[in-house]
Amino acid sequence: MKHYPAEPYRIKVVETPNMLSKEERYAAIKEAGYNTFLLKSEDCYIDFLTDSGTNAMSDRQWAGMMIGDEAYAGSRNWLHLEATVKEYFGFKHVVPTHQGRGAENILSTLLIKPGTYVPGNMYFTTTRYHQEANGATFRDIIIDEAHNPEIDLPFKGNIDLNKLQALIDEVGVENIPYICLAVTVNLAGGQPVSMKNMRDVRKLCDRYGLKVFYDCTRCMENAYFIKMREDGYADKTIKEIVLEMFSYSDGATMSGKKDGLVNMGGFLAMNDDELYTRAREMVVVFEGMPSYGGMSGRDMEAFAIGIKESVQFEYIQHRVEQIAYLGDRLIAAGVPVIKPIGGHGVFLDARLFLPHLTQEQLPAQTLAAHLYMESGVRSMERGIVSGGRCKITGKNHAPKLETVRLTIPRRVYTYAHMDIAADAIISLYKNRDSIRGLKFVYEPPMLRFFNARFDYCD
């Protein structure tokens, strides 16, 4: 029997959640238009909507909050955060932002010109939005296996170098402002990228003078997978692996709300002096002064401490293996999930879970709504609804992966909570044939999954 590590923390403060009846949950999801984003937090018993900003901070982080320097310029907490990012990620320059999408906005605005192409290892919703809003076209260059939920590979987030080369040959180097490499790959199921693949991407890009920027939002999870799965890294520390990872990049965007273990914060980092100067000027317009970038001093202090805690092996081992525990329970019961289990959540394969629904009947949105009704567990659709529409044709993007993401907040839930979620999903799977599909009744023009409303198909 596989061993799963115990929680490497003691619980000091507890929050008592509401436990609604099934009738109350039915009413709540109907009021929310069958969109789990529109549910009230207080109506969710176990909240797996996201791991972004939902983490439990440590006693040291809370203590750091008490020494927040809320100066408008030159905050000592910014100096601490800046020094920490440089030490742990190895970049020359750091620009603070309120969260990851603030960094995406600045990077996209500064580097993208209309008519260019940004290749990446699978799209992410806000990342692609910023790229497209600035006139670029996203091109997916992840390996083909990443689009198949049944294939079990150790580094399913890798970039396909042949696809990257083909794009260079097709559009020309001058029309590729940068490569966007995510570690890990969210919509592929939290899949990691190997160190070898990062080196190979760097080598190919150096031949053409192409910039490589990482989305490093869940980089500690990626480093853990490298340590456990890639030859030559078993004896390396997480910190050492992270430093090597980013040595193959020109810069990075980060949402500190994930591996930074804080509720708000992010940064844009780079080595280029000229780009840094321009980013400092732009952060004033969109985020705030270059010494806070939309964060309070106390947030920056907690962020700096969180980065240091996130590389502790006991922490990251438990974080990843707790998710594996939930995934392993579902796999043992025959529930279709993306394999292998990723670093930040378990992704249900909604196509196989609800095979009687077409993709236009929104199986992932339907499944997320029914999981809440069944159990009070809130999850998130990651399929055709999140995919959005093509700006040119107006047709839905129809991704091969139609999933429900069960995203586990860090240091918040126990194995018992995983069991409750697993039992509910297994029960739902046994009765899946009775589940009807959904349709849009309100569709926002952009990032529609946040605010769309649905009802049952006729």
Secondary structure as GFF3:
##gff-version 3
##sequence-region A 1 458
A	DSSP	alpha_helix	22	31	.	.	.	ID=ss1
A	DSSP	three_ten_helix	36	38	.	.	.	ID=ss2
A	DSSP	three_ten_helix	41	43	.	.	.	ID=ss3
A	DSSP	beta_strand	46	47	.	.	.	ID=ss4
A	DSSP	alpha_helix	59	65	.	.	.	ID=ss5
A	DSSP	alpha_helix	76	89	.	.	.	ID=ss6
A	DSSP	beta_strand	93	97	.	.	.	ID=ss7
A	DSSP	alpha_helix	100	111	.	.	.	ID=ss8
A	DSSP	beta_strand	117	120	.	.	.	ID=ss9
A	DSSP	alpha_helix	125	133	.	.	.	ID=ss10
A	DSSP	beta_strand	137	140	.	.	.	ID=ss11
A	DSSP	three_ten_helix	144	147	.	.	.	ID=ss12
A	DSSP	alpha_helix	161	171	.	.	.	ID=ss13
A	DSSP	three_ten_helix	173	175	.	.	.	ID=ss14
A	DSSP	beta_strand	179	182	.	.	.	ID=ss15
A	DSSP	alpha_helix	195	208	.	.	.	ID=ss16
A	DSSP	beta_strand	212	215	.	.	.	ID=ss17
A	DSSP	alpha_helix	219	229	.	.	.	ID=ss18
A	DSSP	alpha_helix	238	247	.	.	.	ID=ss19
A	DSSP	beta_strand	251	255	.	.	.	ID=ss20
A	DSSP	beta_strand	266	270	.	.	.	ID=ss21
A	DSSP	alpha_helix	273	286	.	.	.	ID=ss22
A	DSSP	alpha_helix	297	310	.	.	.	ID=ss23
A	DSSP	alpha_helix	313	332	.	.	.	ID=ss24
A	DSSP	beta_strand	345	349	.	.	.	ID=ss25
A	DSSP	alpha_helix	350	353	.	.	.	ID=ss26
A	DSSP	three_ten_helix	359	361	.	.	.	ID=ss27
A	DSSP	alpha_helix	363	375	.	.	.	ID=ss28
A	DSSP	beta_strand	377	378	.	.	.	ID=ss29
A	DSSP	beta_strand	380	382	.	.	.	ID=ss30
A	DSSP	alpha_helix	384	387	.	.	.	ID=ss31
A	DSSP	beta_strand	403	407	.	.	.	ID=ss32
A	DSSP	alpha_helix	415	430	.	.	.	ID=ss33
A	DSSP	three_ten_helix	432	434	.	.	.	ID=ss34
A	DSSP	beta_strand	438	442	.	.	.	ID=ss35
A	DSSP	three_ten_helix	448	450	.	.	.	ID=ss36
A	DSSP	beta_strand	453	456	.	.	.	ID=ss37
###
